[in-house]
């Protein structure tokens, strides 16, 4: 690795990299994200390495293990450039065929192409796939091109160019003005204007200041930050460098939750490489500006996503939030002014500097600018990461990009904003997705989790899930949050067991109000949101549990019963074989029967039945 | 107990109190849990109160004061995995291993853990077994994974006896 001491060094290095890349006739990009790893992309990678060596093609073809392109559900994903052939569900056995057909003869491998679910025609490039077509992938598009463990790849797409521009052509105050003009708001959940935070931190008295990147993405069902840090860590470092320069900080931390080993690893590699190249450390690019970054690891505590708890955790303490009467921009890490931004916020910074605030502010709505990445998951056909301009409707995301319902069950709601957010019913899917509109309908944008729910999802069960989640994650400092959530959970437990009474709902609402009003930090203040929004839009479901002792979605086990339809059962015996309690009896080729007293209601029989004969009521 | 690994880890972090969480992570990596002796050693090396260290070790869910099993079975119960049937898999695992989440089987073979999100939601429900992700799980597939581990162990034992 070269040591870069000036902007001209940086540009020379970039030219050399681009020159070298010209020598490659083909680039094979294999997604190495966590999702594709679960599907076995490591084997695909090994097969490519072996095959390229065997065919003597290592000079002609570059093999890249990249970050996540987002369409995790169809993994392992492989893209061949320059043809831009997008192969999905690739197995190691397919590799020789890809080499002989695509690389040697320029032909497509038909069975690996994505098939349009509507008219069954094969789609060649990713841009034409409905999942990608309406997206605006300003941040995520880099993930497909960059091997996160190679600084060179980031430089090849113009990386660290914004840093050079900032250090030599802009004063810190001008950087803040540029970010202010762009209208960038924090992507972590609250949507606080980024430049305002930077400005306060810059103005705060003190020599030593810190910047922190928050990758404690604790909201269940959200993984945008993981994919960005895992797939393009240098872009986060560049964002932090620019922010630190604007604020006047010389030290930074990247706090990664313990559940993200690959993000931790790739960010660590990027820091080491950047130090070696002189992009972190003393006198960066000869500008006189010093900055370095350290990694910090979480310990599996959700509350540490809250800024003051996260800071306590970096200090090596128990992650308890503190009162924010004095803001962290004035007194944060070790009592020094500290600016904390989310991964996606930092990732936007180099882009704004490169393309200008005018360009950025032309995307999105009046008060929410730019794009936002969502993790579209749950009961929807196409799942994965979706980057869209702010202001697009929920309908467009769920039906055009997500492809609508998954297995014949009608979609009834989407949960946004994680445990601090709420459930938005299908009748409101025309709502534009921006910070303010989602708040108006009783949810929040949050960090970007979007969990789709259908008729098979019980909203009482979802409300119960979030309350139990938060009760467990409550640090215990404030009584209303510690005890109130526990009691709310007990009420919901009773409702799902068919023991709720007419007072349950009013008691639940009263408790929710107290918890929200009297807790110290965001966790407690927003904790009742999932329950209140479920009650607001899905009250009849709660009432069915209480009054009729019935779970309409057939989820709450004490209220449901499994049976086998005599007419549909083919007597194959698969259910009896899989039943863990031997509760299914019947002769081969004869209709089977579930013994209700022994049945543990695990649902295995329903999952395995090919003729859809298992009914649940 | 042999403190060499503990000392090596503390030295690596230059006895920094602020590195406590990282130090504990590495100690757990070494011993599969946080042994009392190791915590006492850390306290004396960092000149910290054992109470404070115990507080940190019990606050963060990823630390364990009791030894973990040989095989770690982690089930994701994030929202996406929850709505796609994660709880059914948990019920099956509890029944199969006869332990609750956070516990280890008596023979120290399996530890069962539940996490709130592994961030691989697109392919949920997800299970993370011995460092490997398994997507689109259901109770039957989950049981097969455990059966396979048991079978491999049996085969290893058998081969071990022969050789």
Interface residues (C-beta under 8 A of the other chain):
Chain A: X34 X35 X37 X38 X39 X72 X73 X75 X217 X218 X219 X220 X221 X222 X223 X226 X258 X259 X260 X296 X297 X298 X299 X300 X301 X302 X313 X314 X315 X316 X317 X318 X319 X375 X377 X378 X379 X383 X384 X385 X415 X418 X449 X451 X453 X457 X462 X465 X466 X469 X473 X475 X578 X580 X600 X602 X603 X604 X607 X608
Chain B: X16 X17 X18 X19 X20 X21 X22 X24 X25 X52 X55 X56 X59 X60 X61 X62 X63 X77 X78 X79 X80 X81 X82 X83 X84 X85 X88 X91 X92 X95 X96 X115 X116 X117 X118 X119 X120 X121 X122 X123 X124 X126 X132 X133 X134 X135 X138 X139 X140 X143
